[in-house]
Amino acid sequence: MRLNYNTVVQPDLVVICDMTKIENGKHCLGTPDMIIEILSESTRGYDKVKKFNIYLEAGVREYWIVDPIERIVNVHIFKDGNYILKPYGDTDTISIHVLEGCMVNLAEVF
């Protein structure tokens, strides 16, 4: 996915609400509305620091970092140029900010 002309990333999951951002029916050009990264030992630091800053700078409206080992999800909501952190545990239900009325029950995920 190309966030701008210099930055290409490969997130685990992406939500794009504006279909005009879909290039050639398969590539996102521009900032998606939501990105979910699922941590692994090899990507943990990169996802939590480098990608966090890339997505913040790009203005991704909602960024989830899912830790399957710790069974937590850190939801970052973009507001006024910064992310507001909302942590969730494995029995919580998360309202998806960019998809009104859509919820994820983490007990079913983990």
One Martini backbone bead per residue (centre of mass of N, CA, C, O) as a GRO file, in nm:
protein
  110
    1MET     BB    1   0.097   0.036   0.023
    2ARG     BB    2   0.052   0.380  -0.070
    3LEU     BB    3   0.077   0.674   0.113
    4ASN     BB    4   0.302   0.780  -0.075
    5TYR     BB    5   0.569   0.832  -0.289
    6ASN     BB    6   0.778   0.709  -0.040
    7THR     BB    7   0.552   0.515   0.107
    8VAL     BB    8   0.565   0.164   0.180
    9VAL     BB    9   0.324  -0.075   0.299
   10GLN     BB   10   0.230  -0.395   0.497
   11PRO     BB   11  -0.042  -0.460   0.625
   12ASP     BB   12  -0.260  -0.685   0.756
   13LEU     BB   13  -0.501  -0.465   0.780
   14VAL     BB   14  -0.762  -0.290   0.582
   15VAL     BB   15  -0.952   0.021   0.574
   16ILE     BB   16  -1.160   0.150   0.299
   17CYS     BB   17  -1.404   0.402   0.245
   18ASP     BB   18  -1.260   0.529  -0.015
   19MET     BB   19  -1.279   0.410  -0.337
   20THR     BB   20  -1.085   0.626  -0.482
   21LYS     BB   21  -0.816   0.481  -0.350
   22ILE     BB   22  -0.851   0.265  -0.564
   23GLU     BB   23  -0.611   0.105  -0.764
   24ASN     BB   24  -0.691  -0.109  -1.006
   25GLY     BB   25  -0.875  -0.270  -0.783
   26LYS     BB   26  -0.600  -0.325  -0.552
   27HIS     BB   27  -0.484  -0.036  -0.469
   28CYS     BB   28  -0.366   0.186  -0.231
   29LEU     BB   29  -0.397   0.545  -0.257
   30GLY     BB   30  -0.321   0.645   0.040
   31THR     BB   31  -0.517   0.687   0.321
   32PRO     BB   32  -0.642   0.492   0.532
   33ASP     BB   33  -0.874   0.449   0.792
   34MET     BB   34  -0.759   0.150   0.866
   35ILE     BB   35  -0.525  -0.031   1.083
   36ILE     BB   36  -0.390  -0.370   1.123
   37GLU     BB   37  -0.162  -0.508   1.360
   38ILE     BB   38   0.011  -0.818   1.405
   39LEU     BB   39   0.203  -0.942   1.631
   40SER     BB   40   0.545  -1.038   1.625
   41GLU     BB   41   0.859  -1.101   1.695
   42SER     BB   42   0.966  -0.966   1.415
   43THR     BB   43   0.748  -0.692   1.437
   44ARG     BB   44   0.704  -0.546   1.704
   45GLY     BB   45   0.887  -0.286   1.688
   46TYR     BB   46   0.798  -0.184   1.409
   47ASP     BB   47   0.488  -0.152   1.471
   48LYS     BB   48   0.519   0.029   1.747
   49VAL     BB   49   0.705   0.253   1.596
   50LYS     BB   50   0.744   0.295   1.290
   51LYS     BB   51   0.448   0.256   1.196
   52PHE     BB   52   0.319   0.445   1.389
   53ASN     BB   53   0.460   0.702   1.267
   54ILE     BB   54   0.363   0.667   0.979
   55TYR     BB   55   0.052   0.672   1.043
   56LEU     BB   56   0.048   0.940   1.184
   57GLU     BB   57   0.161   1.115   0.949
   58ALA     BB   58  -0.075   1.014   0.747
   59GLY     BB   59  -0.363   0.995   0.914
   60VAL     BB   60  -0.464   0.750   1.046
   61ARG     BB   61  -0.763   0.711   1.215
   62GLU     BB   62  -0.705   0.388   1.271
   63TYR     BB   63  -0.494   0.196   1.507
   64TRP     BB   64  -0.412  -0.142   1.543
   65ILE     BB   65  -0.261  -0.339   1.812
   66VAL     BB   66  -0.204  -0.683   1.809
   67ASP     BB   67  -0.162  -0.910   2.095
   68PRO     BB   68  -0.170  -1.255   2.113
   69ILE     BB   69  -0.009  -1.309   2.376
   70GLU     BB   70  -0.145  -1.079   2.568
   71ARG     BB   71  -0.442  -1.017   2.477
   72ILE     BB   72  -0.429  -0.730   2.317
   73VAL     BB   73  -0.564  -0.396   2.225
   74ASN     BB   74  -0.438  -0.112   2.060
   75VAL     BB   75  -0.612   0.186   2.022
   76HIS     BB   76  -0.576   0.439   1.767
   77ILE     BB   77  -0.689   0.775   1.765
   78PHE     BB   78  -0.725   1.033   1.548
   79LYS     BB   79  -0.635   1.362   1.695
   80ASP     BB   80  -0.496   1.651   1.637
   81GLY     BB   81  -0.218   1.491   1.531
   82ASN     BB   82  -0.294   1.247   1.725
   83TYR     BB   83  -0.294   0.979   1.948
   84ILE     BB   84  -0.545   0.790   2.109
   85LEU     BB   85  -0.544   0.566   2.369
   86LYS     BB   86  -0.711   0.231   2.365
   87PRO     BB   87  -0.729  -0.025   2.577
   88TYR     BB   88  -0.771  -0.390   2.538
   89GLY     BB   89  -0.910  -0.685   2.631
   90ASP     BB   90  -1.012  -1.029   2.586
   91THR     BB   91  -1.333  -0.930   2.685
   92ASP     BB   92  -1.376  -0.706   2.502
   93THR     BB   93  -1.547  -0.441   2.325
   94ILE     BB   94  -1.512  -0.294   2.001
   95SER     BB   95  -1.545   0.010   1.853
   96ILE     BB   96  -1.548   0.114   1.533
   97HIS     BB   97  -1.482   0.429   1.439
   98VAL     BB   98  -1.505   0.406   1.104
   99LEU     BB   99  -1.759   0.192   1.177
  100GLU     BB  100  -2.056   0.240   1.233
  101GLY     BB  101  -2.178  -0.025   1.445
  102CYS     BB  102  -1.907  -0.170   1.467
  103MET     BB  103  -1.803  -0.478   1.630
  104VAL     BB  104  -1.558  -0.634   1.861
  105ASN     BB  105  -1.519  -0.948   2.009
  106LEU     BB  106  -1.245  -1.064   2.179
  107ALA     BB  107  -1.342  -1.345   2.273
  108GLU     BB  108  -1.364  -1.440   1.966
  109VAL     BB  109  -1.065  -1.388   1.882
  110PHE     BB  110  -0.905  -1.531   2.139
   0.00000   0.00000   0.00000
